Amino acid sequence: MGTSKWIRQLHRWLSILFTVTVIANFVTMAMGQPPAWVVYSPLPPLFLLLFSGLYMFVLPYTAKARGGQSASR
């Protein structure tokens, strides 16, 4: 599996993890004051999503600079 495909797969799983942590955050807030680790648990996946998303955003532009190679491969 190439680096681009690996990053895409990681990005997909991180988005699932982020969604689950946000849902858990809202559920625990509905029950009362949640612990700090629950409140801040969505942040690590969010930052990883930022970096993987920026990588995928820049990928087509770097492929053009390398000689027109298709970024979808």
C-alpha positions, 0 to 999 in steps of 0.5 A: 500500500502506498503512502497516499493510500495509507494516509487516506485510510488513516484519515478515514479511521481518525474521522470515525474516532473523532466522531465517536469521541465527540458523541461520547463528549455530548453524552457525558455532558448530558449526564452532568459535569464530565471529567477533563479527559472526556472533554479534551479527548476529541483534540488528539484525533482532531489534530491528526485529522488536520495534518492528514487532511493538509497532506491530502490537500497539498498532494495534487499540487506536489504531483503537478510539480513533480511532473504531472503524475496523477495523485489518485494512484 
